[in-house]
Amino acid sequence: MGARRLGLFGAGGHTLEVLQWGLPDEFSLEAILVSEGGGGSLDGLPVVPIGAAAPDSLDAVVLSSIPFEAEMAELAGRCGFHSVLPLWSDWPRTFWRTVRPS
């Protein structure tokens, strides 16, 4: 889809795990987005309220929350972000495989 500049929406424990995984070199993580608060940094990235982030400054927003993914997707859309990528609920079923005992 051409997305290169990403914002990671969420600043909890799951986000810290995602940051440890790292990203392929063709992506650039620009900011950690939060629904409330903001300021400071997390793992060297600026923490920015999603309502204050310019939608044209990011190619996509990656949602980093299991229990609040639907609400975060709705908020990101209301804030003008068109490419919102859930990490949990929208993976294609073929991504996961069933492990069968041998």
N, C-alpha and C positions, 0 to 999 in steps of 0.2 A: 504493500500500500504506500510505500515511499516515506513512511515516518522515520525520522532520524533523531529529532530533538524531543525528548520525553520528559514529562513531569510525572512523578510518582505521588499519587494522592493517598495520603495516610501517613501518620508519623508514630505508629505504635510498634509493638514487638514484631509483628509480621513484617513491617517495613525494614526493620533492622536485619531480619533474616534475608529479605530480598536483596538488600544492599551487600550482604556478604556473598551472595551468589555471583554478583557482577553481571556485566552486560557484554555482549559481543562488541568488538571495536567499531562496527559501523553505526552504533547508537551512541548518543550523548545524553546522559541524564543531567538535566538543567536545574531542576528544583524539586523539593519536597513540598507538596501542596497540602494544606490543611483546611478544614471547614471553618474553624474558629481559631483565633489567636494568630500566631505567626511571629516572625522575627527570629533572629538568631540563625543557627545552622545545625544540621544533623549530618554527621559523617562528611563534613566539608561542603555540604550543599545548602543553599539558602532555603529557609522554611518560609513559605509565602501563603497567605490566605488565598484560596482559589478565586474568590471574588475580586482580588486585586491583581491576579495574573492576567496578562494580555493573551487572549486565545491565539493570536498570530505569532506569539513567541514560542509556541510548542506545536509540534506536529501531531502529538497524541498525548493523552492522559491515561496512565496505567493505574487501575484501582488496586489498592493494597489493603484490603480488609475483607475478611470472610463474612462477618455478620452484618456489615453495613454496606455491602457492595451495591445493592439496588438504590439505596438512598443517595449514595455518593455518585452513582451514574446519573441520576436525575439532577443533582446539584451541578455537576460538571456540565451537563447539557444546558441548564438554565444560565450558566455563566458564559456560554458561547462556545464551548469546546465541542467540535463535531466528531472527532475521533477519540472515543472513550473505550478503553480495552479492559474488560474484566479479567482478572487472573483465575477466577474460580468457576463462575457459573456458565461461561460461554465457550468453554473449550469444545472442540469437535469431539464427538464420541470416539472417533477413530484414533484420537491422541492417546487414549488410555487403552491398555490391553489387559485382558483377563489372564491371570497367572493360574495355570492348572497344575495340580500336583503331578509329579512324574511317577 
